[in-house]
Amino acid sequence: KNAFLLKIHKSTGLNYRGSYEKEFLDYCVSNGIKAQQGPIIKYQFENEELTYYPDFYYKPLNLIIEIKSVETISEVHHKQVITYLKLSEVKLGLLVNFNCEDIQKSIYRKVNKL
């Protein structure tokens, strides 16, 4: 189910200096996967309009994918994806950290309990 993430991780390696987001989008395009760069999410809070930019959205599964390349995934990264899900009313999200030895242990599934 996460085979495409494994392929991207394997082809780029751990210390990849390029953009994992670009690799992800290129892989999707070349394999007919209809992922698009994330929708802009606008949210009105009091008198201020806030704008959020998730990395990718996969419409057939109504799925937001947030890509990171950090030493350690922190609580704020998890909350970021949950916020995207709540504000966009999308039910499912993936948080993926490519800066790891084993990508399987760095894919986190998030569910919006609407």
C-alpha positions as CSV (number, residue, x, y, z in Angstrom):
1,K,0.0,0.0,0.0
2,N,3.0,2.3,0.5
3,A,5.0,0.8,-2.3
4,F,5.4,4.1,-4.1
5,L,6.9,5.8,-1.0
6,L,9.4,2.9,-0.7
7,K,10.4,3.3,-4.3
8,I,11.0,7.0,-3.9
9,H,13.0,6.5,-0.7
10,K,15.1,3.7,-2.3
11,S,15.8,5.8,-5.4
12,T,16.8,8.9,-3.5
13,G,18.6,7.5,-0.5
14,L,18.9,8.8,3.0
15,N,21.0,11.9,2.4
16,Y,19.3,13.1,-0.7
17,R,20.0,16.8,-1.3
18,G,17.1,17.5,-3.7
19,S,13.4,18.0,-3.1
20,Y,11.4,14.9,-1.9
21,E,8.3,16.8,-2.8
22,K,9.5,17.1,-6.4
23,E,10.5,13.4,-6.5
24,F,7.1,12.5,-5.2
25,L,5.2,14.6,-7.8
26,D,7.5,13.3,-10.6
27,Y,6.9,9.7,-9.5
28,C,3.1,10.3,-9.4
29,V,3.0,11.9,-12.8
30,S,5.2,9.3,-14.5
31,N,3.0,6.5,-13.0
32,G,-0.4,7.9,-13.7
33,I,-1.2,8.7,-10.0
34,K,-3.4,11.7,-9.9
35,A,-1.8,13.4,-6.9
36,Q,-1.6,17.2,-7.0
37,Q,0.2,19.7,-5.0
38,G,-2.0,20.4,-2.0
39,P,-4.9,22.6,-2.1
40,I,-4.7,26.0,-0.5
41,I,-6.8,25.9,2.7
42,K,-8.1,29.2,3.8
43,Y,-9.5,29.6,7.3
44,Q,-11.1,32.7,8.9
45,F,-10.1,33.1,12.5
46,E,-11.6,36.2,14.2
47,N,-10.7,39.0,11.8
48,E,-7.8,37.3,10.2
49,E,-7.7,35.0,7.2
50,L,-5.2,32.1,7.7
51,T,-3.8,30.2,4.8
52,Y,-2.4,26.6,5.0
53,Y,-0.5,24.7,2.3
54,P,-0.5,20.9,2.6
55,D,2.1,19.2,0.3
56,F,-0.1,16.9,-1.7
57,Y,-3.7,15.9,-2.2
58,Y,-4.8,12.6,-3.8
59,K,-8.4,13.1,-4.8
60,P,-9.4,9.5,-5.5
61,L,-8.8,8.6,-1.9
62,N,-9.5,12.0,-0.4
63,L,-6.1,11.9,1.1
64,I,-3.6,14.6,2.2
65,I,0.1,13.7,2.2
66,E,2.6,15.8,4.1
67,I,6.2,15.2,3.4
68,K,9.1,15.9,5.8
69,S,12.8,15.3,5.8
70,V,13.7,15.9,9.4
71,E,15.9,14.3,12.1
72,T,12.8,13.5,14.2
73,I,9.1,13.8,13.6
74,S,7.8,15.9,16.5
75,E,4.3,16.4,17.9
76,V,3.9,19.7,15.9
77,H,4.2,17.7,12.6
78,H,1.4,15.4,13.7
79,K,-0.7,18.4,14.7
80,Q,0.0,20.1,11.4
81,V,-1.5,17.2,9.5
82,I,-4.5,17.0,11.8
83,T,-5.1,20.7,11.3
84,Y,-5.0,20.3,7.5
85,L,-7.6,17.5,7.8
86,K,-9.9,19.3,10.0
87,L,-9.9,22.6,8.0
88,S,-10.3,20.8,4.7
89,E,-12.8,18.2,5.9
90,V,-10.6,15.5,4.4
91,K,-10.8,12.3,6.4
92,L,-7.3,10.7,5.9
93,G,-3.8,12.0,5.9
94,L,-0.3,10.6,5.7
95,L,2.7,12.2,7.4
96,V,5.9,10.8,5.8
97,N,9.5,11.5,6.9
98,F,12.1,10.6,4.2
99,N,15.1,11.3,6.5
100,C,15.2,7.8,7.9
101,E,16.8,4.4,7.4
102,D,13.5,2.5,7.2
103,I,10.6,4.4,5.6
104,Q,8.1,1.9,6.8
105,K,8.7,3.2,10.3
106,S,8.3,6.8,9.2
107,I,4.8,6.8,7.7
108,Y,2.1,8.0,10.0
109,R,-1.5,7.6,9.2
110,K,-3.8,10.4,10.5
111,V,-7.6,10.2,10.6
112,N,-10.0,13.2,10.9
113,K,-12.8,12.2,13.2
114,L,-15.1,14.9,11.7
